Amino acid sequence: MNSSLRAIGLWLARRAENLAAAMLAAMFAAFLLQIAFRYLLGLPIGWTHEISVVLWLWLVLFGAAFVVTEKEEIRFDIIYGAVGPKPRRVMALISAFALIALYSISLPAVVDYVTFMKVERTSYLKIRFDWLFSIYIVFAVATIIRYIWIAWQAMRGVAPDEFDPTKASSGV
């Protein structure tokens, strides 16, 4: 059972990476199209800029919710790397509880604002703003769930991995 859940999770993680890559490719294609139309044909088009901005917004929030792992998140590495497993667990608990509280408190207002934005549309593609901003609700819920899991692990005695500066990367 546990191994099949892990396999499903890994499959979903790969699909999230595929979707993020597709968004990046579409954004890049729109960017190139915008350059070609503006500088080669002398016909500036606005929808390419709009789709690039929309895809960037979705890429960042979708990627933060489903692609970037907890190890790849930004930390105060000087402090975090200087302490042992128990203080790292305490730091993980404090940050998890703070983030769970902040996102949970703000979630009703966020949902209210996003649903209110159905009255507005983008200039060129006429995408309703509630659809455009709905990714933030998904991001907030995914972040709450992620930090509930991190807090649960820390309360069970599992300390977050020690920071290894020799393995630091951009997260990509």
Contacts in CASP RR format, 6 or more apart in sequence:
PFRMAT RR
TARGET T0000
AUTHOR 0000-0000-0000
METHOD contacts of the structure
MODEL  1
MNSSLRAIGLWLARRAENLAAAMLAAMFAAFLLQIAFRYLLGLPIGWTHE
ISVVLWLWLVLFGAAFVVTEKEEIRFDIIYGAVGPKPRRVMALISAFALI
ALYSISLPAVVDYVTFMKVERTSYLKIRFDWLFSIYIVFAVATIIRYIWI
AWQAMRGVAPDEFDPTKASSGV
13 66 0 8 1.000
13 67 0 8 1.000
16 62 0 8 1.000
16 63 0 8 1.000
16 66 0 8 1.000
16 67 0 8 1.000
17 67 0 8 1.000
19 62 0 8 1.000
20 59 0 8 1.000
20 62 0 8 1.000
20 63 0 8 1.000
20 66 0 8 1.000
20 67 0 8 1.000
23 55 0 8 1.000
23 58 0 8 1.000
23 59 0 8 1.000
23 62 0 8 1.000
24 55 0 8 1.000
24 59 0 8 1.000
26 51 0 8 1.000
26 55 0 8 1.000
27 51 0 8 1.000
27 52 0 8 1.000
27 55 0 8 1.000
27 56 0 8 1.000
27 59 0 8 1.000
30 48 0 8 1.000
30 51 0 8 1.000
30 52 0 8 1.000
30 55 0 8 1.000
31 48 0 8 1.000
31 52 0 8 1.000
33 45 0 8 1.000
33 48 0 8 1.000
34 44 0 8 1.000
34 45 0 8 1.000
34 46 0 8 1.000
34 48 0 8 1.000
34 49 0 8 1.000
34 52 0 8 1.000
37 43 0 8 1.000
37 44 0 8 1.000
37 45 0 8 1.000
37 48 0 8 1.000
38 44 0 8 1.000
38 45 0 8 1.000
46 123 0 8 1.000
46 124 0 8 1.000
47 124 0 8 1.000
47 125 0 8 1.000
50 122 0 8 1.000
50 123 0 8 1.000
50 124 0 8 1.000
50 125 0 8 1.000
51 125 0 8 1.000
54 122 0 8 1.000
54 125 0 8 1.000
54 127 0 8 1.000
54 132 0 8 1.000
57 132 0 8 1.000
57 135 0 8 1.000
58 135 0 8 1.000
61 135 0 8 1.000
61 136 0 8 1.000
61 138 0 8 1.000
61 139 0 8 1.000
62 135 0 8 1.000
62 138 0 8 1.000
62 139 0 8 1.000
64 139 0 8 1.000
64 143 0 8 1.000
65 138 0 8 1.000
65 139 0 8 1.000
65 142 0 8 1.000
65 143 0 8 1.000
66 142 0 8 1.000
68 171 0 8 1.000
70 146 0 8 1.000
70 150 0 8 1.000
70 160 0 8 1.000
71 161 0 8 1.000
72 169 0 8 1.000
72 171 0 8 1.000
75 163 0 8 1.000
77 163 0 8 1.000
77 165 0 8 1.000
77 168 0 8 1.000
79 91 0 8 1.000
80 88 0 8 1.000
80 91 0 8 1.000
80 163 0 8 1.000
81 88 0 8 1.000
81 162 0 8 1.000
81 163 0 8 1.000
83 91 0 8 1.000
84 159 0 8 1.000
84 162 0 8 1.000
85 159 0 8 1.000
85 162 0 8 1.000
86 159 0 8 1.000
88 159 0 8 1.000
88 160 0 8 1.000
88 162 0 8 1.000
89 154 0 8 1.000
89 157 0 8 1.000
89 158 0 8 1.000
89 159 0 8 1.000
89 160 0 8 1.000
90 154 0 8 1.000
91 160 0 8 1.000
92 150 0 8 1.000
92 151 0 8 1.000
92 153 0 8 1.000
92 154 0 8 1.000
92 159 0 8 1.000
92 160 0 8 1.000
93 151 0 8 1.000
93 154 0 8 1.000
93 155 0 8 1.000
95 147 0 8 1.000
96 147 0 8 1.000
96 148 0 8 1.000
96 150 0 8 1.000
96 151 0 8 1.000
96 154 0 8 1.000
97 151 0 8 1.000
99 143 0 8 1.000
99 144 0 8 1.000
99 147 0 8 1.000
100 144 0 8 1.000
100 147 0 8 1.000
100 148 0 8 1.000
100 151 0 8 1.000
103 140 0 8 1.000
103 143 0 8 1.000
103 144 0 8 1.000
103 147 0 8 1.000
104 144 0 8 1.000
106 140 0 8 1.000
107 137 0 8 1.000
107 140 0 8 1.000
107 141 0 8 1.000
107 144 0 8 1.000
110 136 0 8 1.000
110 137 0 8 1.000
110 140 0 8 1.000
111 137 0 8 1.000
113 133 0 8 1.000
114 130 0 8 1.000
114 133 0 8 1.000
114 134 0 8 1.000
114 136 0 8 1.000
114 137 0 8 1.000
115 130 0 8 1.000
116 130 0 8 1.000
117 128 0 8 1.000
117 129 0 8 1.000
117 130 0 8 1.000
117 132 0 8 1.000
117 133 0 8 1.000
118 128 0 8 1.000
118 129 0 8 1.000
118 130 0 8 1.000
119 129 0 8 1.000
120 128 0 8 1.000
120 129 0 8 1.000
121 127 0 8 1.000
121 128 0 8 1.000
121 129 0 8 1.000
122 129 0 8 1.000
122 132 0 8 1.000
150 160 0 8 1.000
154 160 0 8 1.000
END
